[in-house]
Each structure stands twice: as C-alpha cells, then as structure tokens.
Amino acid sequence: MRAHCDAPAYLRRRGVSVTLNCDYSRGLCALEAIETVKRASGVDFKGASAGRRAGDPTQIVAASDHACSLLKWQPHFDDLQTIMCQARAWERKLLTRAG
C-alpha cells in the first residue's frame, strides 16, 4: 500500500511513468499461496491442480529493486500470512461500510 501512495509523489516530482514490481524478491509456489489464503480466511476451499503447461517457466520472481530505488520504498511486511490477514480485514471493513 505504501508504494501506491509514494508513486503519485514520484510522478509529481516529474518522474517518468513506469511499471514497477512491489514484491519481496523471493518466490513462492501457487500451492503455498493457496494454503496461506485458506489459513488467513479460515475457509478450507477446494482447489484444482494440473500439470505445468507447455512453455510455462519453472519459476518467476518479481524483483522490487527498481521500485525501492525510484520511490525510496521498502516492503513493510515480508510475511504472506500477515499480508493476507490484513487484506481480509480491509475487505471486511469495506463490506461493513457498504452495508
């Protein structure tokens, strides 16, 4: 979230529009992400699994070096469980306001 707030300030300083990755520069597999969402949400939903498709890379990791440098930004939460719990709390807050 902080990077999203820092980006307009960067642009106002006559920064050039650019696409940036705001990540922790380390990867995790889809199964790890799914299991974390299940724990954070408290919902044990079913998922489907399939083999790798032709041409799929074995690993992709987003590097945030450029975002850190350009925006003077550093990730605050390097833990997917914390991030998912905060995202869930935010969504609940939005639903409460809408209702």
C-alpha positions as CSV (number, residue, x, y, z in Angstrom):
1,M,0.0,0.0,0.0
2,R,2.8,2.4,0.9
3,A,4.3,2.1,-2.7
4,H,0.9,3.1,-4.1
5,C,0.9,6.2,-2.0
6,D,4.6,7.0,-2.9
7,A,4.1,6.6,-6.6
8,P,2.0,9.8,-7.2
9,A,4.5,11.8,-5.2
10,Y,7.2,10.5,-7.5
11,L,5.2,11.4,-10.6
12,R,4.6,14.9,-9.2
13,R,8.3,15.4,-8.9
14,R,8.3,15.0,-12.7
15,G,9.1,11.3,-12.6
16,V,8.5,9.2,-15.7
17,S,5.6,6.8,-15.8
18,V,6.9,3.3,-15.3
19,T,5.6,-0.1,-14.3
20,L,7.2,-1.4,-11.1
21,N,7.1,-4.6,-9.1
22,C,6.4,-4.2,-5.4
23,D,7.4,-7.6,-4.1
24,Y,9.9,-9.2,-1.7
25,S,12.2,-10.5,-4.5
26,R,11.6,-14.1,-3.4
27,G,9.1,-16.5,-4.9
28,L,6.6,-18.9,-3.6
29,C,4.5,-21.5,-5.4
30,A,0.8,-21.3,-6.1
31,L,0.1,-24.1,-3.6
32,E,1.8,-22.1,-0.8
33,A,-0.3,-19.0,-1.6
34,I,-3.5,-21.1,-1.7
35,E,-2.7,-22.7,1.7
36,T,-1.9,-19.3,3.2
37,V,-5.2,-17.9,1.9
38,K,-7.0,-20.8,3.5
39,R,-5.3,-20.2,6.9
40,A,-5.9,-16.4,6.7
41,S,-9.5,-16.7,5.7
42,G,-10.4,-19.7,7.9
43,V,-12.1,-21.2,4.8
44,D,-11.0,-24.7,3.6
45,F,-12.0,-24.4,0.0
46,K,-11.3,-26.9,-2.7
47,G,-8.8,-26.2,-5.5
48,A,-7.9,-28.0,-8.7
49,S,-4.4,-28.9,-9.7
50,A,-3.0,-29.5,-13.1
51,G,0.4,-30.1,-14.6
52,R,2.6,-27.4,-16.0
53,R,1.5,-26.1,-19.4
54,A,3.9,-26.2,-22.3
55,G,6.1,-23.1,-22.2
56,D,5.4,-22.3,-18.6
57,P,8.6,-21.2,-16.8
58,T,9.7,-23.2,-13.8
59,Q,10.0,-20.1,-11.7
60,I,9.2,-16.4,-11.8
61,V,10.2,-14.0,-9.1
62,A,9.4,-10.3,-9.2
63,A,12.3,-8.1,-8.1
64,S,11.4,-4.8,-6.4
65,D,14.9,-3.2,-6.7
66,H,13.7,-0.6,-9.2
67,A,10.7,0.4,-7.0
68,C,12.8,0.6,-3.9
69,S,15.3,2.9,-5.7
70,L,12.8,5.1,-7.6
71,L,10.2,5.5,-4.8
72,K,12.6,5.2,-1.8
73,W,10.3,2.4,-0.8
74,Q,10.9,-0.7,1.3
75,P,8.4,-3.5,1.9
76,H,7.0,-3.5,5.4
77,F,5.5,-7.0,5.7
78,D,7.7,-9.8,4.4
79,D,5.2,-12.5,5.5
80,L,2.3,-13.7,3.3
81,Q,0.2,-14.7,6.2
82,T,0.3,-11.2,7.7
83,I,-0.4,-9.7,4.2
84,M,-3.4,-12.0,3.7
85,C,-4.9,-11.3,7.1
86,Q,-4.6,-7.5,6.6
87,A,-6.2,-7.8,3.1
88,R,-9.1,-9.8,4.6
89,A,-9.5,-7.2,7.4
90,W,-9.6,-4.4,4.8
91,E,-12.2,-6.2,2.7
92,R,-14.3,-6.8,5.7
93,K,-14.1,-3.1,6.6
94,L,-15.2,-2.1,3.1
95,L,-18.1,-4.5,3.3
96,T,-19.2,-3.1,6.6
97,R,-19.1,0.5,5.2
98,A,-21.1,-0.6,2.1
99,G,-23.8,-2.4,4.2
